[in-house]
Amino acid sequence: MLAKLVLLVGLVVLVWKAYQWGALAQRRKMAGGAPTARAPGARAPRAPEPAAEDLHACAICGAYVARGSTPCGKPECPQRR
């Protein structure tokens, strides 16, 4: 009886470790490969933040557009160059 219980606990631990290993492999695959080696306790480098651009309302149609955007095609469009 004790041998069956020990075998069952060992099997559960084995399945749990296999699950953790598979999840780790999946995370590495999604991240693009194995992580680079770095010092213990070192923080991972941050991804660059995207540049933000202020928008302004078009005087003709009222749509919000970026200052350097292309013209909308209307003859009165203030974005013409």
Secondary structure, DSSP 4 states (H G I P E B T S, - for coil): -HHHHHHHHHHHHHHHHHHHHHHHHHHHHHHTSSPPP--TTPPPPPPPPPPP--EEE-TTT--EEETTPPP-S-TT-TT--
